[in-house]
Amino acid sequence: MYRYDEFDDAFVRTRVAQFRGQVERRLSGALTEDEFKPLRLQNGLYLQLHAYMLRVAIPYGTLSSTQMQQLAMIAERWDRGFGHFTTRQNIQFNWPKLQDVPEILEALADVQMHAIQTSGNCIRNVTADHFAGAAADEIEDPRPTAELIRQWSSDHPEFAFLPRKFKIAVTGSPNDRAVTKAHDIGLRMVRDANGAPGYEVIVGGGLGRTPMIGKVIRGFLPKSDLLPYLEAIVRVYNLYGRRDNKYKARIKILVHEEGLEKIRAQVEAEFEQQMALSGGPLVAPDPAQVARIEAYFAAPELPERPAHSQNLSELLSLRPNLAAWVQTNTSDHRQPGYRIVTVTLKSIGEVPGDASASQMRVLADLAARYSLDELRISHEQNVILPHVAQDDLPAVFDTLRAAGLAEANAGLISDIIACPGMDYCALATARSIPIAQDIAKRFAEPARAREIGKMQVKISGCINACGHHHVGHVGILGLDKAGKENYQITLGGDATETLAVGERAGRGLDAEEVGPAMERLMDAYLRLRLSADETFLQAYRRLGAAPFKGAIYEEENADAA
């Protein structure tokens, strides 16, 4: 795990001191809200429906137990006792008082955290595979790459005021758990014909009002060329991206309007110019610095454990709740005898992504005791314990159950991604949270959820798509229709390496219609699938949209007949 050096610490402390002065000027009236807005946004502070909201960066989703403990303290001392984990692997505090924000930032700096570049038209928090450094299918840990990008992009003088916000994601596995094709730049670790690691570079992805799938601009980029190539892409975007219309200012629009080949030619020309500079490109990473960063992420030395635990097998046969949780909420680890644990922040009826201060402390304690002091935040709004010995799984489960965190639903229908929606967000046009809660309650029966199997339901409260509804197997978009909340359903989205944008099913549904429609949809899927092994997405791709749309609008179809 990366640790701040003297420069990092001085940089963050200086920003805190600067913002403290800016807050004092706002409180005294020396700054108007319009004058204060660009200053607060550079420090992750939003003005939402009811209060300010502070978005704290969790770079590439990695936290220590000390950092999680500090987040719990902040939630209790300066907020309302909870935090909201987001699809950007960040945490948001929804109720801070403006006069307290500098103190919060100071407390974050004490544990090597900050809120810099979590908002504004800049390069945002770099995200990564939440199984990084532990996954059995990993080519290489993507976190050193993400940290290198974080250092390069932090306070970058040329890219502080881009046409629009800019998001980068990195994955080290062929199975994409970082949604790289839905980012402005996505990096996928690959190997060349000689086995050397490098990157497939994807550009122009994004969701929002104009969802687009990223395109491969470079099939293989050597690791040593990463920063000059990123510099070339962002420079081309900064020069030619639209500034006349914020809805058309993202790089995905530039790639779409100009065409991939033209953008590739411009990027390659800029890249070659950088590489031809006397003494080498200005942004080429220092090999010593790269080695220093990589050393922080060296694979942990895990004590050897037997691949099969007889003790665990016996416990699983005696404790069906534990067995169900192990089956759904743990994944293959790179080292035999260990599992990756997903703690879903999706207890039935609760707010997706929310964790109380006491729950954060439980997670921190579990990380310190059972997971080499590491936690990860996933873009699915869950918390990961990446290195848990198989024999420790029962103790972890029992502790989570006591804290209300042992829902055995990872990847199932109640593991719903949902943005805060109109309960908090000033941009939202409908509520997300009540819809998610209603769906989860309708499918609360564990046996039914397991029968349905892998199912990604994603809900956004407005067209900005913070809930990733476009790439949900079932996506739900909340809109305002003549002053009434209305929900548009999309089907067949996919957030993996085969990323696909869902197809709109038909007319929007009123809030009370969504839950029953979901039940009819799932009943139709169970009736139509070839076997228990055929997932909803596979069935949808085999059969097409018609039978599933028919199930959603079954009652009106019957009336028409």
C-alpha positions as CSV (number, residue, x, y, z in Angstrom):
1,M,0.0,0.0,0.0
2,Y,1.4,3.4,-1.0
3,R,2.6,5.7,1.8
4,Y,3.1,9.4,1.5
5,D,6.6,10.8,1.3
6,E,7.6,14.3,2.4
7,F,6.4,15.9,-0.9
8,D,2.9,14.2,-0.7
9,D,2.5,15.3,2.9
10,A,3.5,18.9,2.2
11,F,1.3,19.1,-0.9
12,V,-1.8,17.9,0.9
13,R,-1.2,20.0,4.0
14,T,-0.6,23.1,1.9
15,R,-3.9,22.5,0.1
16,V,-5.7,22.2,3.4
17,A,-4.3,25.5,4.6
18,Q,-5.3,27.2,1.4
19,F,-8.8,25.9,1.6
20,R,-9.1,26.9,5.3
21,G,-8.4,30.5,4.3
22,Q,-11.0,30.2,1.4
23,V,-13.6,28.9,3.8
24,E,-13.0,31.7,6.3
25,R,-13.4,34.2,3.5
26,R,-16.7,32.6,2.4
27,L,-18.1,32.5,6.0
28,S,-17.1,36.2,6.4
29,G,-18.9,37.2,3.2
30,A,-15.7,38.2,1.5
31,L,-16.4,35.6,-1.1
32,T,-19.8,35.0,-2.7
33,E,-21.1,31.5,-3.4
34,D,-20.4,31.9,-7.1
35,E,-16.8,33.0,-6.3
36,F,-16.4,30.2,-3.8
37,K,-17.8,27.5,-6.0
38,P,-14.7,26.8,-8.2
39,L,-12.5,26.8,-5.1
40,R,-14.6,24.3,-3.2
41,L,-15.0,22.0,-6.2
42,Q,-11.2,21.7,-6.4
43,N,-11.3,20.3,-2.9
44,G,-14.2,17.9,-3.4
45,L,-16.9,20.0,-1.8
46,Y,-20.4,20.1,-3.4
47,L,-23.5,21.9,-2.5
48,Q,-26.4,19.4,-2.6
49,L,-30.1,19.6,-2.0
50,H,-30.0,20.0,1.8
51,A,-26.3,20.6,2.7
52,Y,-22.7,20.5,1.5
53,M,-21.3,17.1,0.5
54,L,-17.7,16.2,0.8
55,R,-16.3,13.6,-1.6
56,V,-13.1,11.9,-0.3
57,A,-10.7,10.2,-2.6
58,I,-9.9,6.6,-2.1
59,P,-7.2,6.1,-4.8
60,Y,-7.8,2.8,-6.7
61,G,-10.1,1.8,-3.9
62,T,-7.4,0.8,-1.4
63,L,-7.7,1.6,2.3
64,S,-5.8,0.6,5.4
65,S,-7.6,-0.2,8.7
66,T,-6.2,3.1,10.2
67,Q,-7.8,5.1,7.3
68,M,-11.1,3.3,7.7
69,Q,-11.1,4.0,11.4
70,Q,-10.5,7.7,10.6
71,L,-13.4,7.7,8.2
72,A,-15.6,6.3,11.0
73,M,-14.4,9.1,13.3
74,I,-15.2,11.7,10.7
75,A,-18.7,10.3,10.2
76,E,-19.4,10.4,13.9
77,R,-17.8,13.7,14.7
78,W,-18.8,15.9,11.7
79,D,-21.5,14.1,9.9
80,R,-24.6,12.0,10.9
81,G,-22.8,8.8,11.7
82,F,-22.5,7.2,8.3
83,G,-20.7,7.5,4.9
84,H,-21.7,6.6,1.4
85,F,-19.4,4.6,-0.8
86,T,-19.7,5.4,-4.5
87,T,-19.2,3.8,-7.9
88,R,-15.9,5.9,-8.2
89,Q,-14.4,4.0,-5.2
90,N,-14.8,7.1,-3.1
91,I,-16.7,7.9,0.1
92,Q,-19.1,10.8,0.4
93,F,-20.1,12.6,3.6
94,N,-23.5,14.2,3.0
95,W,-24.0,16.5,6.0
96,P,-20.8,18.4,6.9
97,K,-21.0,22.0,8.0
98,L,-18.9,24.3,6.0
99,Q,-17.0,25.7,9.0
100,D,-16.0,22.1,9.8
101,V,-14.7,21.1,6.4
102,P,-11.1,22.3,7.0
103,E,-10.9,20.2,10.2
104,I,-12.2,17.2,8.2
105,L,-9.5,17.7,5.6
106,E,-6.9,18.0,8.3
107,A,-8.1,14.8,9.8
108,L,-7.9,13.1,6.4
109,A,-4.3,14.4,5.9
110,D,-3.4,12.8,9.2
111,V,-4.0,9.4,7.6
112,Q,-2.7,10.2,4.2
113,M,-6.0,11.0,2.5
114,H,-7.6,14.0,0.8
115,A,-10.5,15.2,-1.3
116,I,-8.4,16.8,-4.1
117,Q,-9.7,16.3,-7.7
118,T,-12.8,14.4,-6.7
119,S,-14.7,17.1,-8.5
120,G,-14.1,19.7,-11.2
121,N,-13.0,19.5,-14.8
122,C,-9.8,17.7,-14.1
123,I,-8.5,14.1,-14.0
124,R,-10.6,12.5,-11.2
125,N,-9.8,9.7,-8.8
126,V,-8.1,6.9,-10.7
127,T,-10.1,3.6,-10.2
128,A,-8.9,0.0,-10.5
129,D,-10.0,-3.6,-10.1
130,H,-11.1,-4.1,-6.5
131,F,-9.5,-7.5,-6.5
132,A,-6.1,-6.0,-7.4
133,G,-3.1,-7.8,-6.0
134,A,-5.1,-10.8,-4.9
135,A,-7.1,-12.1,-8.0
136,A,-6.3,-15.5,-9.3
137,D,-6.7,-14.3,-12.9
138,E,-4.4,-11.3,-12.6
139,I,-1.6,-10.6,-15.1
140,E,-0.2,-7.9,-13.0
141,D,-1.3,-5.8,-10.1
142,P,-2.7,-2.6,-11.6
143,R,-2.3,-0.4,-8.5
144,P,1.3,0.7,-9.2
145,T,0.1,1.9,-12.6
146,A,-2.9,3.7,-10.9
147,E,-0.6,5.3,-8.3
148,L,1.8,6.5,-11.0
149,I,-1.1,8.1,-12.8
150,R,-2.3,9.7,-9.6
151,Q,1.0,11.3,-9.0
152,W,1.3,12.5,-12.6
153,S,-2.2,13.9,-12.7
154,S,-2.4,15.6,-9.3
155,D,-2.3,19.3,-9.7
156,H,-1.2,18.9,-13.3
157,P,-1.0,22.6,-14.4
158,E,-2.0,21.9,-18.0
159,F,-5.0,19.7,-17.2
160,A,-6.6,21.6,-14.2
161,F,-9.3,23.1,-16.4
162,L,-10.2,20.5,-19.0
163,P,-13.4,20.9,-21.2
164,R,-15.0,18.5,-18.7
165,K,-14.3,15.9,-16.0
166,F,-11.9,13.1,-17.0
167,K,-11.9,9.5,-15.6
168,I,-9.3,6.8,-15.9
169,A,-9.6,3.2,-14.9
170,V,-7.0,0.4,-14.8
171,T,-7.4,-3.4,-14.7
172,G,-4.7,-6.1,-14.5
173,S,-6.9,-9.0,-15.4
174,P,-8.5,-10.2,-18.6
175,N,-11.8,-10.4,-16.7
176,D,-12.6,-6.7,-16.4
177,R,-13.9,-5.7,-13.0
178,A,-13.1,-2.0,-13.5
179,V,-15.5,-1.1,-16.3
180,T,-12.6,0.2,-18.3
181,K,-14.6,0.6,-21.6
182,A,-16.9,3.1,-19.9
183,H,-14.1,5.5,-19.0
184,D,-12.5,8.4,-20.8
185,I,-9.3,6.3,-20.8
186,G,-9.3,2.6,-19.9
187,L,-6.1,0.6,-19.4
188,R,-6.1,-3.1,-19.6
189,M,-2.9,-5.0,-18.7
190,V,-1.9,-7.3,-21.6
191,R,1.3,-9.1,-22.7
192,D,3.0,-8.9,-26.1
193,A,4.2,-11.8,-28.2
194,N,7.4,-12.1,-26.0
195,G,5.4,-12.0,-22.7
196,A,6.4,-8.4,-21.8
197,P,3.6,-6.6,-19.9
198,G,2.0,-3.5,-21.3
199,Y,-1.4,-1.9,-21.8
200,E,-4.3,-2.0,-24.2
201,V,-5.4,1.6,-24.3
202,I,-9.1,2.4,-24.7
203,V,-10.4,5.9,-25.2
204,G,-13.8,7.6,-25.5
205,G,-16.0,5.5,-23.3
206,G,-18.5,7.0,-20.9
207,L,-22.1,6.8,-19.7
208,G,-24.3,9.8,-18.9
209,R,-26.8,11.2,-21.4
210,T,-24.8,9.9,-24.4
211,P,-23.5,6.4,-23.4
212,M,-20.6,5.2,-25.6
213,I,-18.3,2.2,-25.5
214,G,-14.6,3.0,-25.5
215,K,-12.5,2.2,-28.5
216,V,-9.0,0.7,-28.6
217,I,-6.6,3.4,-29.7
218,R,-3.4,1.3,-29.0
219,G,-3.5,-2.5,-28.9
220,F,-0.2,-2.6,-27.0
221,L,1.7,0.2,-25.2
222,P,4.9,-0.6,-23.4
223,K,4.8,0.2,-19.7
224,S,7.7,2.7,-20.1
225,D,5.6,4.8,-22.6
226,L,2.5,5.1,-20.4
227,L,2.8,8.7,-19.1
228,P,3.9,10.3,-22.4
229,Y,1.0,8.5,-24.2
230,L,-1.5,9.6,-21.6
231,E,-0.2,13.1,-21.8
232,A,-0.7,13.0,-25.5
233,I,-4.3,11.8,-25.3
234,V,-5.3,14.4,-22.6
235,R,-3.4,17.2,-24.5
236,V,-5.3,16.4,-27.7
237,Y,-8.6,16.4,-25.8
238,N,-7.7,19.6,-24.0
239,L,-7.0,21.3,-27.3
240,Y,-9.9,20.1,-29.4
241,G,-12.6,19.1,-26.9
242,R,-15.7,21.2,-27.1
243,R,-16.2,24.0,-24.5
244,D,-19.3,25.5,-26.0
245,N,-21.7,22.9,-24.7
246,K,-21.0,21.0,-21.5
247,Y,-23.2,18.1,-22.7
248,K,-20.9,17.6,-25.6
249,A,-17.6,18.3,-23.9
250,R,-16.4,14.8,-23.0
251,I,-13.7,13.1,-25.0
252,K,-16.3,10.4,-26.1
253,I,-18.0,13.1,-28.1
254,L,-14.7,14.3,-29.6
255,V,-13.8,10.7,-30.7
256,H,-17.4,10.2,-32.0
257,E,-17.5,13.4,-34.0
258,E,-13.9,13.3,-35.4
259,G,-13.6,9.6,-35.7
260,L,-11.1,7.3,-34.0
261,E,-8.6,7.3,-36.8
262,K,-8.2,11.1,-36.8
263,I,-7.9,11.2,-33.0
264,R,-5.4,8.3,-33.1
265,A,-3.3,10.2,-35.7
266,Q,-3.3,13.4,-33.6
267,V,-2.4,11.4,-30.4
268,E,0.4,9.5,-32.1
269,A,1.8,12.7,-33.6
270,E,1.8,14.4,-30.2
271,F,3.3,11.2,-28.6
272,E,6.1,11.1,-31.2
273,Q,6.9,14.7,-30.7
274,Q,7.3,14.1,-27.0
275,M,9.4,11.1,-27.5
276,A,11.7,13.0,-29.9
277,L,12.5,15.7,-27.3
278,S,16.1,16.1,-26.5
279,G,16.8,14.1,-23.4
280,G,13.6,12.2,-23.7
281,P,10.0,13.1,-22.9
282,L,9.4,15.4,-20.0
283,V,6.8,13.2,-18.4
284,A,8.7,9.9,-18.8
285,P,8.6,8.3,-15.3
286,D,11.9,8.0,-13.5
287,P,12.7,4.2,-13.3
288,A,13.8,4.7,-9.7
289,Q,10.4,6.3,-8.9
290,V,8.6,3.5,-10.6
291,A,10.6,0.9,-8.7
292,R,9.8,2.8,-5.4
293,I,6.1,2.7,-6.2
294,E,6.1,-0.9,-7.2
295,A,7.8,-1.9,-3.9
296,Y,4.9,-0.5,-2.0
297,F,2.6,-3.0,-3.8
298,A,4.9,-6.0,-3.6
299,A,2.8,-9.2,-3.3
300,P,2.4,-9.9,0.5
301,E,4.1,-12.9,1.9
302,L,1.1,-15.1,3.0
303,P,1.8,-18.1,5.2
304,E,1.2,-21.3,3.3
305,R,-2.1,-22.9,3.8
306,P,-3.5,-26.2,2.4
307,A,-5.6,-25.7,-0.7
308,H,-8.4,-27.7,1.0
309,S,-9.5,-27.1,4.6
310,Q,-11.2,-30.1,6.1
311,N,-12.2,-28.0,9.1
312,L,-14.0,-25.5,6.9
313,S,-15.7,-28.2,4.9
314,E,-17.2,-29.7,8.0
315,L,-18.4,-26.3,9.2
316,L,-20.0,-25.6,5.8
317,S,-21.9,-28.8,6.0
318,L,-23.3,-27.9,9.5
319,R,-24.0,-24.2,8.9
320,P,-26.0,-23.5,5.7
321,N,-26.0,-19.7,6.3
322,L,-22.2,-19.7,6.4
323,A,-22.1,-22.0,3.3
324,A,-24.3,-19.7,1.3
325,W,-22.2,-16.7,2.2
326,V,-18.9,-18.4,1.3
327,Q,-20.4,-19.5,-2.0
328,T,-21.7,-16.0,-3.0
329,N,-19.4,-13.6,-1.2
330,T,-15.9,-15.1,-1.6
331,S,-13.8,-15.4,-4.7
332,D,-10.6,-17.2,-5.9
333,H,-7.4,-15.9,-4.5
334,R,-4.0,-16.1,-6.3
335,Q,-2.6,-18.2,-3.5
336,P,-4.2,-21.6,-2.5
337,G,-5.7,-21.6,1.0
338,Y,-7.0,-18.0,0.8
339,R,-10.2,-16.3,-0.4
340,I,-11.2,-12.8,-1.4
341,V,-14.1,-11.7,0.7
342,T,-16.8,-9.3,-0.6
343,V,-18.7,-7.5,2.1
344,T,-21.9,-6.2,0.5
345,L,-23.2,-2.9,1.8
346,K,-26.6,-4.1,0.6
347,S,-28.5,-5.5,3.5
348,I,-32.1,-6.0,2.6
349,G,-34.0,-2.8,3.0
350,E,-30.9,-0.6,3.7
351,V,-29.4,2.1,1.6
352,P,-27.0,0.7,-1.0
353,G,-23.4,1.8,-0.4
354,D,-24.1,3.3,3.1
355,A,-22.0,2.1,6.1
356,S,-22.4,3.4,9.7
357,A,-19.4,4.5,11.7
358,S,-19.7,1.3,13.8
359,Q,-19.7,-0.9,10.7
360,M,-16.6,0.9,9.4
361,R,-14.8,0.1,12.6
362,V,-15.8,-3.5,12.3
363,L,-14.5,-3.7,8.8
364,A,-11.3,-1.9,9.9
365,D,-10.8,-4.4,12.7
366,L,-11.4,-7.4,10.4
367,A,-8.8,-6.0,7.9
368,A,-6.2,-5.6,10.7
369,R,-6.8,-9.1,12.1
370,Y,-7.6,-11.2,9.0
371,S,-6.6,-9.4,5.8
372,L,-3.1,-8.0,6.2
373,D,-4.5,-4.6,7.1
374,E,-6.0,-4.1,3.6
375,L,-9.5,-3.1,2.4
376,R,-10.8,-2.3,-1.0
377,I,-13.8,-0.3,-2.1
378,S,-15.4,-1.7,-5.3
379,H,-17.3,0.3,-7.9
380,E,-20.2,-1.9,-7.0
381,Q,-20.3,0.0,-3.6
382,N,-19.1,-2.9,-1.6
383,V,-16.0,-3.4,0.7
384,I,-13.4,-6.1,0.0
385,L,-11.2,-8.0,2.4
386,P,-8.6,-9.2,-0.2
387,H,-6.5,-11.7,1.8
388,V,-8.5,-14.0,4.1
389,A,-7.3,-17.5,5.0
390,Q,-10.0,-20.1,4.4
391,D,-9.9,-21.2,8.0
392,D,-10.7,-17.7,9.1
393,L,-13.9,-17.4,7.1
394,P,-16.2,-18.5,9.8
395,A,-14.8,-16.0,12.3
396,V,-15.1,-13.2,9.7
397,F,-18.7,-14.2,8.9
398,D,-19.8,-14.3,12.5
399,T,-18.3,-10.8,13.1
400,L,-20.0,-9.4,10.0
401,R,-23.3,-11.0,10.9
402,A,-23.2,-9.3,14.3
403,A,-22.7,-6.0,12.6
404,G,-25.5,-6.5,10.0
405,L,-23.0,-7.0,7.2
406,A,-23.2,-10.7,6.4
407,E,-25.8,-10.6,3.6
408,A,-25.0,-13.5,1.2
409,N,-25.9,-11.6,-1.9
410,A,-22.8,-10.6,-3.8
411,G,-23.6,-10.5,-7.5
412,L,-27.2,-11.4,-6.8
413,I,-30.4,-9.4,-7.5
414,S,-30.4,-7.5,-4.2
415,D,-26.7,-6.4,-4.6
416,I,-28.0,-3.3,-6.3
417,I,-25.9,-0.3,-7.4
418,A,-27.8,2.9,-6.7
419,C,-26.8,6.6,-6.7
420,P,-28.1,8.8,-3.8
421,G,-30.8,10.2,-6.2
422,M,-33.2,12.9,-5.2
423,D,-32.9,12.2,-1.5
424,Y,-29.6,14.1,-1.6
425,C,-28.4,15.1,-5.1
426,A,-29.2,18.5,-6.6
427,L,-29.0,17.1,-10.1
428,A,-31.4,14.1,-9.6
429,T,-34.8,14.0,-11.2
430,A,-36.1,11.0,-9.2
431,R,-35.3,9.0,-6.1
432,S,-33.1,5.9,-6.4
433,I,-32.9,4.6,-2.9
434,P,-36.6,3.7,-2.3
435,I,-36.7,1.8,-5.6
436,A,-33.6,-0.2,-4.7
437,Q,-35.0,-0.9,-1.2
438,D,-38.3,-2.1,-2.7
439,I,-36.6,-4.4,-5.2
440,A,-34.3,-5.9,-2.6
441,K,-37.3,-6.6,-0.3
442,R,-39.2,-8.3,-3.1
443,F,-36.3,-10.7,-3.7
444,A,-35.2,-11.1,0.0
445,E,-35.8,-14.8,0.1
446,P,-32.3,-16.2,-0.3
447,A,-33.4,-19.4,-2.2
448,R,-35.2,-17.3,-4.8
449,A,-32.2,-14.9,-5.2
450,R,-29.9,-17.9,-5.7
451,E,-32.2,-19.4,-8.2
452,I,-32.2,-16.2,-10.3
453,G,-28.4,-16.2,-10.0
454,K,-26.0,-13.6,-11.3
455,M,-28.0,-10.4,-11.8
456,Q,-26.8,-6.8,-11.9
457,V,-29.5,-4.2,-11.2
458,K,-28.2,-0.6,-11.5
459,I,-30.3,2.5,-10.7
460,S,-29.6,6.1,-11.5
461,G,-31.7,9.1,-10.3
462,C,-30.9,11.2,-13.4
463,I,-29.4,11.0,-16.8
464,N,-25.9,11.6,-15.5
465,A,-25.8,7.8,-14.8
466,C,-23.8,7.8,-11.5
467,G,-25.6,4.5,-10.8
468,H,-24.3,3.0,-14.1
469,H,-27.8,2.0,-15.2
470,H,-26.7,1.8,-18.9
471,V,-24.5,-1.3,-18.1
472,G,-26.8,-3.1,-15.8
473,H,-28.4,-6.4,-16.8
474,V,-31.4,-4.5,-15.8
475,G,-31.0,-0.7,-15.7
476,I,-33.4,1.7,-14.1
477,L,-33.3,5.4,-14.9
478,G,-35.3,7.8,-12.8
479,L,-36.8,10.8,-14.6
480,D,-39.3,13.6,-14.0
481,K,-42.4,13.3,-16.1
482,A,-44.8,16.2,-15.7
483,G,-43.8,16.6,-12.0
484,K,-44.0,12.9,-11.3
485,E,-41.2,10.4,-10.8
486,N,-41.0,8.0,-13.8
487,Y,-38.6,5.1,-14.3
488,Q,-37.2,4.0,-17.6
489,I,-36.1,0.3,-17.8
490,T,-33.1,-0.9,-19.9
491,L,-32.2,-4.5,-20.6
492,G,-29.1,-6.4,-21.6
493,G,-26.4,-4.1,-20.3
494,D,-23.0,-5.5,-19.4
495,A,-20.2,-3.9,-17.3
496,T,-17.4,-6.4,-18.1
497,E,-14.8,-6.8,-20.8
498,T,-17.7,-7.4,-23.2
499,L,-19.3,-4.1,-22.2
500,A,-22.7,-3.4,-23.7
501,V,-25.3,-0.6,-23.3
502,G,-28.7,-1.8,-22.4
503,E,-31.7,-1.4,-24.7
504,R,-34.7,0.6,-23.6
505,A,-37.6,-1.6,-22.9
506,G,-40.5,0.8,-23.5
507,R,-42.5,3.5,-21.8
508,G,-41.4,4.7,-18.4
509,L,-43.0,3.2,-15.3
510,D,-44.4,5.0,-12.2
511,A,-42.6,4.3,-9.0
512,E,-45.2,1.8,-7.8
513,E,-45.0,-0.2,-11.0
514,V,-41.3,-0.9,-11.0
515,G,-41.2,-3.6,-8.3
516,P,-44.1,-5.7,-9.8
517,A,-42.5,-5.3,-13.3
518,M,-39.2,-6.7,-11.9
519,E,-41.0,-9.7,-10.4
520,R,-42.7,-10.4,-13.8
521,L,-39.3,-10.0,-15.5
522,M,-37.6,-12.5,-13.3
523,D,-40.4,-15.0,-13.5
524,A,-40.2,-14.8,-17.3
525,Y,-36.4,-15.3,-17.2
526,L,-36.7,-18.4,-14.9
527,R,-39.4,-19.8,-17.3
528,L,-37.4,-19.1,-20.5
529,R,-33.9,-20.1,-19.6
530,L,-32.4,-23.3,-20.9
531,S,-31.0,-24.4,-17.6
532,A,-30.0,-23.2,-14.2
533,D,-26.6,-22.4,-15.6
534,E,-27.9,-19.9,-18.2
535,T,-27.7,-16.4,-16.8
536,F,-30.1,-13.6,-17.4
537,L,-27.7,-11.9,-19.8
538,Q,-27.1,-15.1,-21.7
539,A,-30.8,-15.7,-22.0
540,Y,-31.4,-12.1,-23.1
541,R,-28.7,-12.4,-25.8
542,R,-30.1,-15.8,-27.0
543,L,-33.8,-14.8,-27.1
544,G,-33.6,-11.1,-27.8
545,A,-35.6,-8.4,-26.0
546,A,-39.1,-9.2,-27.0
547,P,-40.1,-11.8,-24.4
548,F,-38.6,-9.8,-21.6
549,K,-40.2,-6.6,-22.7
550,G,-43.5,-8.5,-22.9
551,A,-43.1,-9.5,-19.3
552,I,-42.5,-6.0,-18.1
553,Y,-45.6,-4.7,-19.8
554,E,-47.6,-7.8,-19.4
555,E,-50.8,-6.2,-18.1
556,E,-51.1,-3.6,-20.9
557,N,-50.3,-6.2,-23.5
558,A,-53.1,-8.3,-22.2
559,D,-55.4,-5.3,-22.3
560,A,-54.4,-4.6,-25.9
561,A,-55.2,-8.2,-26.9
